[in-house]
């Protein structure tokens, strides 16, 4: 059982770190000059981070987290609140994917404000989830 919690925590660290960095990487990739025809290395890095690091870490974190509370047979109000906030993180993850596609298809569309909003919301959700898990207020 401890290895399952360790796997969950490790996957969460990678996923949350990716969610905090992705909006900044996407915003930086959207600031291209008008004459560029190809994706810059920064754009390729953002896509690679999303597809090879963040998405597998998200799937692993969700799967291992589900296994932890199924094995522990834990069902409490704080856990339901935490799972609701995790759904918000999943939506932030999906928003990063949409922003990435938007930048790849329309180079001149400004996405900086949206990226800042997604990054701020991700930070807020991560903090709220950490508080719920550590404090277990309900």
Residue, then its C-alpha position, 0 to 999 in steps of 0.5 A: x500500500x505505501x508504494x501505491x501512495x508513493x506512486x500517486x504522489x510522484x505522479x501528482x508532482x509531475x502532473x501539477x508541475x507540468x500544469x504550472x509550466x504549460x501555460x507559460x510555455x504555450x504563451x511564450x510559443x504564441x509570441x512568434x514573428x509574422x515570417x516564421x513558417x515552422x514551429x519553433x523549438x519552444x512550441x515543440x517543447x510545449x507539445x512534447x511536455x503536454x503529450x509525453x509528460x503531463x498527460x501520462x502523469x495525469x492518467x497515472x495520478x488519477x488511476x493510482x489515486x483511485x486505487x488508493x481510495x478503493x484499497x483503503x475503502x475511504x469515503x469521506x466528505x473531504x475526499x468528495x470535495x477533493x475529487x471535485x477539485x481534481x475534476x477542475x484540474x482535469x479541465x485545466x489540463x484540457x484547456x492547456x491542450x486546447x490552447x496548444x492547438x489554438x497556438x499551432x493553428x493560428x499563430x497570431x491569436x493572442x493567448x497570453x491572458x487565457x494562459x495566465x488565467x489557466x495557470x492561476x486557476x491551476x495554482x489555486x486548485x492545487x493549493x486547495x487540493x493540498x489543503x483538503x488532503x492535509x487538513x481533512x476539514x470535513 
